[in-house]
Amino acid sequence: MGGATEMGGEQHGREDYDVVIVGGGVVGLTLANAFASCPAIRHAACRIAVLDAADLAHISAWSLPPHQWSNRVSSITNDNLLFLKQIGAWKYIDERRTNPVERMQVWDGLSDARIVFDSMDGLPPSSSLSSSAQEGPPPESTVPHMARFVENLHLQKALLQNLHNHPLIHLFGNTKVASIAPGAANWPILTTENGQQLKARLLVGADGFNSPVKRYSQITSTGWNYDAHCVVGTLELEPTMYNWTAWQRFLTSGPLGLLPLSDRHASLAWSTRPEIAAGLKALDGATLAATINACFRLPHESVGYLLGRIGGHSAGRPVDGAEIREEIAWRSSPDVLPSSSRRVADAELPPMVLRARMENVASFPLRIFHADHYLGSPPSTSSQPPRTVLVGDAAHVLHPMAGQGLNLGLADARDLALTVRQALENGQDIGGLTALMGYGRRRYVANHMVMATVDKLQKLYSMENGAVVWGRSVGVEVLNELAGLKRLMMGRAGGGGGGTGQHSSSGPWWPALADAYQAAQKSSLLASAIASFAANSLRHAIHRASAPNP
Ligand SMILES: Cc1cc2nc3c(=O)[nH]c(=O)nc-3n(C[C@H](O)[C@H](O)[C@H](O)COP(=O)(O)OP(=O)(O)OC[C@H]3O[C@@H](n4cnc5c(N)ncnc54)[C@H](O)[C@@H]3O)c2cc1C
């Protein structure tokens, strides 16, 4: 019974499994691949099932022509990329459909204070890569990338293809879990909508935000919905030689991101208020392109005015594309641009967007929620463990502005696979609390740290208060000069120590910066005091970042 054979979910009856993973999204499939690649799990002949309501056979056959792209794209950090290689899935990725990120330019929509992350930051001056004599960027193969963009469906397909080689993993596509109930010794019994029953020694919830496994385990979450949606889609660009920079401008209505896919394409990730998101989706491709270009280039007041007009759409006033384009042209003319408006070099601006492919423009509501526990607790009526554990979005969802959600989920999968392996090697019950406790503790702390930071930065950058803007801009300009610190920040992007659960030597400095800014926002001190406070906090953060591991 191989991985591919059950992707239609046609089987009936009841079967016992060592592990049942509900959710064949990227995180659930990565966990299954990690199990499949583990000698201890193979040696113990563990039976593992992956269930998903979606048609996994369809995803397995997914393909698009070279210049078309799916609208869900994620930046995968180096740590996670290495992990995907180690478990054998990356070899099924067509690398021509992926793109490296060498540089990130992030700037404040109000003050224009800018921070640049470069993959070559911190390389020794003698390094050939940092030679100033070099013409243009070095060949891609010689550059240490910051991350790599890949379509989520592409990743899912590669993970499924790799599972075809592993008979221990049973895939059930088109299989929706209808109910879960405790059986003898608390082994969860799942009943699917097509009448099948599966019993699990360990039940993994990789089943996303509305996780049925989380509900069954009575795990509560803490969080809230942002009053924001993220608009995504594929953009056609003016051709560029090396489209390896990710761009993000923090507008007060939310961050506007342009993520490089190829020398002619980028992916849009624009978090904004729901009515503006609805208005943007109602534009034609040329007008959306012009609006994106304008929102990267025009002063804050013009951006506010334009988005106000576009957001009025959902209040019943249809957007006239020609009017919007005219308005943009007028506001971009040298006569109208305020003389104080900062002139920026071309290198500091993203390539011009020629057209948005409206057929794949979509939006997602944004929220932050963190499960209060990752392991189910034993019911008071039973001394048996509940045998459930959460990974990925089932455990945590966060704002996408830092591109961390999937990366945290991949780090969960890595840690859980290692935890189960160690439990097997120690002769422990893989569904028991003793075996799983370390996973829950490590990943909760690591994820919480990233989530809290992203939430604070989200709030900080939505503010227009002059003192706050100055405080955050001073901090960002200082930060931009500190190549070593930026390197640490980039190293941390994998989600906190990855699979081993070890903490990065950088320590939690990013939250310290966010804390400093948040304090500045609450304070009514004079701007100079705020700047000095931000600088002190930054110094403190640097000190903590460079401190050796305890
Ligand atoms: C706009 C946007 C941009 C993002 N960009 C990035 C980025 O650049 N980098 C990054 O790291 N993250 C990013 N993220 C976050 C990332 O997309 C998610 O964290 C990630 O996809 C979650 O994967 P998952 O496998 O945990 O959950 P999901 O992808 O939600 O998968 C859950 C699976 O469970 C299945 N399921 C649910 N209920 C049942 C049931 N009852 N029975 C059977 N199956 C069920 C579903 O069919 C689904 O396949 C972004 C998110 C958004 C919204």
The ligand as an ORCA input file, in Angstrom:
! r2SCAN-3c Opt
* xyz 0 1
  C      -1.046     36.220      2.106
  C      -0.137     35.296      2.829
  C       1.226     35.270      2.507
  C       2.096     34.407      3.196
  N       3.438     34.415      2.899
  C       4.288     33.622      3.621
  C       5.725     33.627      3.379
  O       6.265     34.338      2.530
  N       6.503     32.811      4.145
  C       5.986     32.027      5.125
  O       6.754     31.335      5.815
  N       4.641     31.982      5.348
  C       3.788     32.755      4.631
  N       2.438     32.723      4.882
  C       1.910     31.766      5.849
  C       1.766     30.378      5.221
  O       1.063     30.441      4.006
  C       1.047     29.433      6.197
  O       1.647     29.545      7.459
  C       1.174     27.980      5.724
  O       0.679     27.815      4.423
  C       0.431     27.051      6.684
  O       0.594     25.716      6.263
  P      -0.117     24.512      7.038
  O       0.247     23.292      6.265
  O       0.183     24.584      8.488
  O      -1.681     24.818      6.939
  P      -2.641     24.830      5.677
  O      -1.931     25.233      4.457
  O      -3.830     25.627      6.109
  O      -3.048     23.310      5.475
  C      -4.016     22.684      6.269
  C      -4.550     21.486      5.506
  O      -5.473     20.784      6.358
  C      -6.536     20.327      5.581
  N      -7.724     20.160      6.437
  C      -8.314     21.084      7.229
  N      -9.390     20.565      7.837
  C      -9.475     19.266      7.423
  C     -10.388     18.206      7.698
  N     -11.441     18.360      8.506
  N     -10.167     17.029      7.108
  C      -9.113     16.832      6.274
  N      -8.234     17.811      5.972
  C      -8.414     19.010      6.537
  C      -6.747     21.417      4.527
  O      -7.380     20.915      3.374
  C      -5.320     21.867      4.249
  O      -4.743     21.209      3.141
  C       1.577     33.572      4.208
  C       0.209     33.595      4.521
  C      -0.638     34.466      3.849
  C      -2.111     34.515      4.229
*
